[in-house]
Structures are given as structure tokens and as C-alpha cells.
Amino acid sequence: TLTNQGRIYSRQAGSGIAVIQVSLLHGSSSASRICIGKGDKMLETSLRVSKEYMSLNPNNDDSKETYKLLIKVTNTTVDIDAIQKWVYLSLCQVLAAYTIEHHRASCLQSPSNDVPVLSS
């Protein structure tokens, strides 16, 4: 994280090692397919996700329709609270960047200049 707050969390965490495991879950089991990057089909397919599904809030819903990121941090000598805050900050930044980039791409692909802007 290359922000002021990220630098603060980096200093608070101290030196040492923490293993961070990220898993994508579909319901309560591992997702069967994970696509990273820009594949041909991904560029052709619009993202149609309701805003309540794009959240970093804790969610205990294990229904089959729910996708969740599971973050496990194995601590050694670092400040675990600072690491958790740092990971959360990084995920928030990734979600914001993804949303902005996807909106920008959809604006560039739009045949007209009338691209609706969604409000919260």
C-alpha cells in the first residue's frame, strides 16, 4: 500500500514475517474457478453486480450465491492488529480501483455519451 496510512501500518507492524492466505469462497466451499486479469471473455462480459455484493463488510451468509474472500493471517513476530488493518486498507483500495477502472472501460465502450452514473 503506497499511501500515508499504508506507511503508518507498515511501521506499526514492525519487522518480521506474517503469512497471508487469500481464498475465494462460493458459499461455504472454495470457488471452482478463479480468473485473474483480462481474459478475452472477461473483456466482452459486463459486470452486473448489485452494490450490496461489492462490500468489504463481514458477512456470515453461506448461501450458494454468495462469493466471499477469506483472509487468514498467520502471525510470527509482527503486530497482528496493524497487519489486519493494512490488509483491509489494501482490499478497500483494490475494490475502489477495480470499480473505477471497470466504470471507465464501460464508458469507453459505450456507443453514446449517455452512460448512466449510479449513485449510492
Secondary structure, DSSP 8 states (H G I E B T S, - for coil): --SHHHHHHHHHH-SS-EEEEEEEEETTEE-S----S--HHHHHS-----GGGS--S------TT-EEEEEEEEESSS-HHHHHHHHHHHHHHHHHHHHHHHHHHHHHH-SSS-------
